Amino acid sequence: MRVLVTGAGGQLGTELARAAWPTTTDLVALTSRELDITNKGQLGAAFDTHTPDIVINTAAYTAVDLAESDEATAMAVNADAVDLLAKRCDDAGAFLVHLSTDYVFDGTASGWYLETDPVNPSSAYGRSKAAGEAACLSGTERSLVVRTSWVYGAHGPNFVATMLRLARERDELGVVADQVGCPTATSDLAAALIDLATLIDANAGAEHRIVHVAAPDATTWFELATAALATSKLRYAGTITPLTTEQYPTAAARPANSRLDTGRLHAMIGRRLPPWRDTLPSVVGDIESMHWGDTHD
Ligand SMILES: NC(=O)c1ccc[n+]([C@@H]2O[C@H](COP(=O)([O-])OP(=O)(O)OC[C@H]3O[C@@H](n4cnc5c(N)ncnc54)[C@H](OP(=O)(O)O)[C@@H]3O)[C@@H](O)[C@H]2O)c1
């Protein structure tokens, strides 16, 4: 199968470009400099050159707080470009796998969010991603929206990497403890995307239009930071204080409950992702050796 990955310089795109694909895969991973998905001409050229069977769109405007003051750019990348991409896929007979987010939900549900639950974003980023989901689903019937959450990995800025850095700079950390979600490692997400692409290539995976791909268990940002520092080589001796959302104001509202049910993923690929605590130590190790070497042992 010929697979085209967009946004290949991002944390998920980098992971997908380096992941273990089936040997029969012809993988092309293009960074934003190589393919700007808002540019119709560049999109057309990429399709003509690479003739993909499957496109995995990880390209996105992900600056959640900045989007509050720049919703037009968020919409251009996260929604208008997805419309272009979906229609181009439809014309070319390619299948579109499009990444989306738990932030399409308002977080007021008491339980786990199902794929069938209505979206109701409470931020500009969430609105742009919800519009992108709609564009993906209406632009081509051969498409799948993959919603994920709390993404972290070895490549690129993310919450875990930020905590590891801040712990090297400060004796006190304050972390929000009243938002729950499913921390999802890019390595686990990439492995599930490979399984989904393999199903799609075998014409066996397109019966659903939306699937949640996230860790099967949930935690808070505070617990995630605590667990990351506990497994870190740093042996952090400072304090980590649990904060309320009110005590840590941000430009964009975040859902208090981001828990994504992954029963549908299990039905589709025969497994769920590993629990978040299982993958965290290896990612922490990778981040630390990439940024700080082995000097803390
Ligand atoms: N990060 C999370 O916690 C999280 C949670 C839930 C869902 N998601 C979703 O998961 C997907 C992957 O996220 P990620 O964490 O890998 O994001 P990321 O690290 O921010 O990467 C996004 C990539 O998209 C590229 N990009 C931006 N505008 C583009 C354009 N016009 N054309 C082509 N590429 C463009 C960026 O390139 P530049 O750096 O050059 O702009 C960047 O390399 C996204 O759809 C995101 O919404 C992420």
PDBQT file of the ligand as one rigid body, heavy atoms in Angstrom, charges set to zero:
ROOT
HETATM    1  N1  LIG A 301      -0.862  17.113  20.761  1.00  0.00    +0.000 N 
HETATM    2  C1  LIG A 301      -1.947  16.663  21.378  1.00  0.00    +0.000 C 
HETATM    3  O1  LIG A 301      -2.014  16.605  22.612  1.00  0.00    +0.000 OA
HETATM    4  C2  LIG A 301      -3.134  16.205  20.578  1.00  0.00    +0.000 A 
HETATM    5  C3  LIG A 301      -4.271  15.754  21.278  1.00  0.00    +0.000 A 
HETATM    6  C4  LIG A 301      -5.368  15.312  20.540  1.00  0.00    +0.000 A 
HETATM    7  C5  LIG A 301      -5.311  15.320  19.156  1.00  0.00    +0.000 A 
HETATM    8  N2  LIG A 301      -4.222  15.791  18.518  1.00  0.00    +0.000 N 
HETATM    9  C6  LIG A 301      -4.230  15.798  17.053  1.00  0.00    +0.000 C 
HETATM   10  O2  LIG A 301      -3.276  14.850  16.612  1.00  0.00    +0.000 OA
HETATM   11  C7  LIG A 301      -2.687  15.290  15.380  1.00  0.00    +0.000 C 
HETATM   12  C8  LIG A 301      -1.180  15.287  15.498  1.00  0.00    +0.000 C 
HETATM   13  O3  LIG A 301      -0.820  16.154  16.564  1.00  0.00    +0.000 OA
HETATM   14  P1  LIG A 301       0.689  16.405  16.961  1.00  0.00    +0.000 P 
HETATM   15  O4  LIG A 301       0.736  16.437  18.440  1.00  0.00    +0.000 OA
HETATM   16  O5  LIG A 301       1.604  15.511  16.215  1.00  0.00    +0.000 OA
HETATM   17  O6  LIG A 301       0.852  17.898  16.438  1.00  0.00    +0.000 OA
HETATM   18  P2  LIG A 301       2.186  18.761  16.210  1.00  0.00    +0.000 P 
HETATM   19  O7  LIG A 301       3.338  18.116  16.886  1.00  0.00    +0.000 OA
HETATM   20  O8  LIG A 301       1.817  20.160  16.536  1.00  0.00    +0.000 OA
HETATM   21  O9  LIG A 301       2.411  18.609  14.646  1.00  0.00    +0.000 OA
HETATM   22  C9  LIG A 301       1.569  19.200  13.720  1.00  0.00    +0.000 C 
HETATM   23  C10 LIG A 301       2.345  19.331  12.441  1.00  0.00    +0.000 C 
HETATM   24  O10 LIG A 301       1.469  19.913  11.469  1.00  0.00    +0.000 OA
HETATM   25  C11 LIG A 301       2.262  20.800  10.716  1.00  0.00    +0.000 C 
HETATM   26  N3  LIG A 301       1.439  21.789  10.025  1.00  0.00    +0.000 N 
HETATM   27  C12 LIG A 301       0.857  22.916  10.508  1.00  0.00    +0.000 A 
HETATM   28  N4  LIG A 301       0.234  23.582   9.526  1.00  0.00    +0.000 NA
HETATM   29  C13 LIG A 301       0.425  22.857   8.394  1.00  0.00    +0.000 A 
HETATM   30  C14 LIG A 301       0.055  23.028   7.042  1.00  0.00    +0.000 A 
HETATM   31  N5  LIG A 301      -0.663  24.099   6.640  1.00  0.00    +0.000 N 
HETATM   32  N6  LIG A 301       0.437  22.086   6.133  1.00  0.00    +0.000 NA
HETATM   33  C15 LIG A 301       1.174  21.014   6.512  1.00  0.00    +0.000 A 
HETATM   34  N7  LIG A 301       1.573  20.813   7.769  1.00  0.00    +0.000 NA
HETATM   35  C16 LIG A 301       1.188  21.729   8.695  1.00  0.00    +0.000 A 
HETATM   36  C17 LIG A 301       3.211  21.433  11.696  1.00  0.00    +0.000 C 
HETATM   37  O11 LIG A 301       4.295  21.973  11.000  1.00  0.00    +0.000 OA
HETATM   38  P3  LIG A 301       4.968  23.363  11.496  1.00  0.00    +0.000 P 
HETATM   39  O12 LIG A 301       5.574  23.062  12.822  1.00  0.00    +0.000 OA
HETATM   40  O13 LIG A 301       5.969  23.644  10.424  1.00  0.00    +0.000 OA
HETATM   41  O14 LIG A 301       3.845  24.363  11.573  1.00  0.00    +0.000 OA
HETATM   42  C18 LIG A 301       3.584  20.242  12.551  1.00  0.00    +0.000 C 
HETATM   43  O15 LIG A 301       4.721  19.597  12.043  1.00  0.00    +0.000 OA
HETATM   44  C19 LIG A 301      -3.314  16.648  15.087  1.00  0.00    +0.000 C 
HETATM   45  O16 LIG A 301      -4.421  16.480  14.249  1.00  0.00    +0.000 OA
HETATM   46  C20 LIG A 301      -3.805  17.117  16.449  1.00  0.00    +0.000 C 
HETATM   47  O17 LIG A 301      -4.899  18.010  16.333  1.00  0.00    +0.000 OA
HETATM   48  C21 LIG A 301      -3.111  16.216  19.200  1.00  0.00    +0.000 A 
ENDROOT
TORSDOF 0
